[in-house]
Amino acid sequence: MDTIKSAKIHQQEAGAKRALYRSLRYSVTVATAFAALVWTIGLGNQAQAGEAIVTLCPSGGTVGGFGGNSSDTTGPLDGTCGPNSAVTISLPASIDYGKLQFDSSTPGYPAAALSGLLGLSANVSFTTGGSDQPYYLLAFTDTSDSLGQGASGDQILMIEFQAALSGNTLAASQSTTQFNLYDNTTGQYLQGGQHVTNSLAGWLTAFPSLGNETLQGVWIGEGLTGGDTGPESLTVNSVTLDYVPEPASLSLFAVALAGVGLIRRKRLH
């Protein structure tokens, strides 16, 4: 009897030790995952606060439009980007259209959300027979379909709608530069028409879901004016983006959450 009793006590003690071990292991794992989670959140905040600046080679962009012609020419970035790093787009008339597109196919193009774009600055040379000016276009997709476009997959453009060229600098700011909204898939202006404008920050305030959309492209355009008819020429020597990178810590955040979820599933089984 004593032997059986001792064996039962031993089994109970062993079971208690195993339970304690599992409890400690769970606590340590949860604490580790929680620490990783907290660290991830902190890292994300730091990344959001940190700005980055990148200068793109114009020759790495893609020329588009209609009615004009383009050529690569000698530029100030030849030593970095290679020979003929600048791009010239010439239009016979300003009712024609030319654009230089920078997107994920452009070497060095950054991964950034629409809300992460803080400013743009391009070194350009521009001549025109009228009053036209070059302008920026920001390309993205409104996956929430909140702008009243044809469909959530349509490409949307924020088109700069103000005179922004000063000397040889074409600048844009998140807080002050005015843009309208254009559905580039259906060819329709949104939110009231071409003359309804807001800053990038203003549009993001009006439609918060846009802040998470990827900045798919930064374009520099010329032409498509309604009044001027003279020829014009735009040479882009450099384009600089001031932006906040998309936080790389999101992957670590997901791993931490997955770890906590895995622990909970193990406990349920």
C-alpha positions in Angstrom: 0.0 0.0 0.0 2.7 2.4 0.9 4.5 1.6 -2.3 1.4 2.3 -4.4 0.8 5.5 -2.4 4.4 6.6 -3.0 4.1 5.9 -6.7 0.9 8.0 -6.9 2.6 10.9 -5.1 5.6 10.6 -7.4 3.3 10.7 -10.4 1.5 13.7 -9.1 4.8 15.5 -8.4 6.0 14.7 -11.9 2.8 15.9 -13.4 3.0 19.1 -11.4 6.6 19.6 -12.5 5.6 19.1 -16.2 2.7 21.5 -15.8 5.0 24.1 -14.2 7.6 23.6 -16.9 4.9 24.1 -19.6 3.6 27.2 -17.8 7.1 28.7 -17.5 7.9 27.9 -21.1 4.6 29.5 -22.2 5.3 32.6 -20.1 8.8 33.0 -21.4 7.7 32.5 -25.0 4.8 35.0 -24.6 7.1 37.5 -22.9 9.6 37.1 -25.8 6.8 37.6 -28.4 5.4 40.5 -26.5 8.8 42.1 -26.3 9.3 41.6 -30.0 5.9 43.1 -30.5 6.7 46.2 -28.4 10.1 46.5 -30.1 8.4 46.3 -33.5 5.9 49.0 -32.6 8.7 51.3 -31.4 10.8 50.6 -34.5 7.8 51.4 -36.7 7.4 54.7 -34.9 11.1 55.5 -35.4 10.8 54.6 -39.1 7.8 56.8 -39.6 9.7 59.7 -38.0 12.7 59.2 -40.2 12.9 60.8 -43.7 14.8 59.6 -46.7 15.9 61.4 -49.8 16.6 59.8 -53.1 17.7 61.3 -56.4 16.6 59.5 -59.5 18.3 59.4 -62.9 16.0 60.8 -65.6 17.4 58.4 -68.2 16.0 55.6 -65.9 12.5 56.9 -66.4 10.0 56.1 -69.2 8.9 58.6 -71.7 5.2 58.7 -72.8 2.6 61.0 -74.3 1.8 61.9 -77.9 2.6 64.4 -80.6 6.2 65.0 -79.5 9.7 63.4 -79.4 12.3 62.8 -76.8 16.1 62.3 -76.5 18.7 61.5 -73.9 21.1 64.4 -73.5 24.2 65.4 -71.4 23.2 66.2 -67.8 24.7 67.0 -64.5 24.3 63.4 -63.2 26.3 61.9 -66.0 29.1 61.0 -63.6 26.6 59.0 -61.4 24.0 57.8 -63.9 26.1 57.3 -67.0 26.4 59.3 -70.2 23.4 61.3 -71.4 21.5 61.1 -68.1 19.2 64.0 -68.8 16.0 63.6 -70.9 14.5 66.2 -73.2 10.9 66.1 -74.4 10.0 68.5 -77.2 6.4 69.2 -78.3 5.5 70.9 -81.6 2.5 72.5 -79.8 1.5 72.7 -76.2 -1.7 71.0 -76.9 0.4 67.9 -77.4 1.5 65.9 -74.3 4.8 64.6 -73.0 5.6 62.9 -69.7 8.6 61.3 -68.0 7.5 58.5 -65.7 9.3 57.2 -62.6 7.9 54.0 -61.1 9.0 50.6 -59.7 10.8 49.9 -63.0 13.1 52.9 -62.4 16.4 52.1 -60.7 16.3 53.4 -57.1 12.6 54.2 -57.1 11.6 54.0 -53.4 8.8 51.9 -51.8 6.6 54.5 -50.2 2.9 55.0 -49.3 1.1 58.0 -50.7 1.1 59.6 -47.2 4.9 59.1 -47.1 5.6 61.5 -49.9 6.8 64.8 -48.3 8.1 66.7 -51.2 9.5 66.7 -54.7 12.2 68.7 -56.4 13.4 68.5 -60.0 16.1 70.3 -61.8 14.7 71.2 -65.2 15.2 73.5 -68.2 11.9 74.6 -69.9 11.2 76.8 -72.9 7.8 77.6 -74.3 6.2 80.0 -76.7 3.3 80.6 -74.4 2.5 80.5 -70.6 2.5 76.7 -70.1 4.5 75.1 -67.3 5.6 71.5 -66.5 3.8 69.8 -63.6 3.8 66.7 -61.4 1.4 63.8 -61.6 1.2 61.2 -58.7 -0.1 57.8 -59.7 -1.8 55.4 -57.4 -4.8 53.0 -57.1 -7.7 53.7 -54.7 -8.5 50.2 -53.6 -11.2 51.4 -51.2 -13.1 52.9 -54.2 -13.8 56.0 -52.1 -13.2 58.7 -54.7 -16.2 57.9 -56.9 -14.1 56.5 -59.7 -15.3 53.8 -62.2 -13.8 50.9 -60.2 -11.4 50.2 -57.4 -8.8 49.0 -59.8 -8.7 52.2 -61.8 -5.4 54.2 -61.9 -5.9 57.5 -60.2 -3.7 60.6 -60.9 -3.2 63.6 -58.6 -2.4 66.2 -61.2 -0.6 69.4 -60.1 -2.8 72.4 -60.9 -0.7 75.5 -60.2 2.3 77.3 -61.4 5.3 75.6 -59.6 8.3 76.3 -61.7 10.8 78.8 -60.2 13.9 79.2 -62.3 15.2 75.7 -63.0 13.4 74.2 -60.0 10.1 72.3 -60.2 9.1 71.8 -56.6 6.1 70.3 -54.8 5.1 70.1 -51.1 2.7 67.7 -49.4 1.1 70.6 -47.5 0.8 73.4 -50.1 1.0 72.2 -53.7 -2.5 71.9 -55.2 -3.6 68.8 -57.1 -6.9 67.7 -58.7 -8.0 64.1 -59.0 -8.3 62.3 -62.3 -9.3 58.7 -63.2 -6.7 57.8 -65.8 -8.6 54.6 -66.7 -11.9 56.2 -67.6 -10.6 59.7 -68.5 -12.7 61.5 -66.0 -11.9 64.2 -63.3 -13.2 63.3 -59.9 -14.6 65.1 -56.8 -16.2 68.0 -58.8 -13.9 68.5 -61.8 -10.5 69.8 -62.9 -10.7 73.0 -61.0 -11.4 71.4 -57.6 -8.0 71.1 -56.0 -6.5 70.3 -52.6 -3.0 69.6 -51.3 -1.8 66.1 -50.9 -2.2 66.4 -47.2 -5.7 67.9 -47.7 -6.8 65.0 -49.9 -5.4 62.5 -47.4 -7.4 64.2 -44.6 -10.6 64.1 -46.7 -10.0 60.4 -47.7 -7.8 58.8 -44.9 -7.8 55.4 -46.7 -5.7 56.9 -49.4 -2.8 57.3 -47.0 -2.0 53.5 -47.1 -2.0 53.3 -50.9 1.3 52.7 -52.6 2.8 55.7 -54.5 3.0 53.8 -57.8 4.5 56.5 -59.9 5.9 60.1 -59.9 5.6 61.7 -63.4 6.6 65.0 -64.8 4.3 66.2 -67.6 4.1 69.1 -70.0 1.5 70.2 -72.6 -2.2 69.4 -72.8 -3.0 73.1 -72.4 -6.2 74.6 -73.7 -5.0 78.0 -74.8 -1.3 78.0 -75.7 -0.3 76.7 -79.2 3.4 77.4 -79.4 6.2 74.7 -79.3 7.8 73.9 -76.0 10.7 71.8 -74.7 11.4 70.3 -71.3 14.7 68.9 -70.2 14.8 67.0 -66.9 18.2 66.9 -65.3 17.4 65.3 -61.9 14.4 64.3 -59.7 14.6 64.2 -55.9 12.0 62.6 -53.7 11.7 63.4 -50.0 9.7 60.6 -48.4 9.2 58.4 -45.4 10.0 54.7 -46.3 7.4 52.1 -45.7 8.3 50.5 -42.3 10.2 47.3 -42.7 9.2 46.4 -39.2 5.8 45.3 -40.4 7.2 41.9 -41.2 8.6 41.5 -37.7 5.3 42.8 -36.3 3.5 40.0 -38.2 5.9 37.4 -37.0 5.3 38.5 -33.4 1.6 38.3 -33.8 1.9 34.9 -35.5 4.0 33.6 -32.6 1.4 34.7 -30.0 -1.4 33.1 -32.2 0.6 29.8 -32.5 1.0 29.7 -28.7 -2.7 30.2 -28.2 -3.5 27.4 -30.7 -1.1 25.0 -28.9 -2.8 25.7 -25.6 -6.2 25.0 -27.0 -5.2 21.5 -28.2 
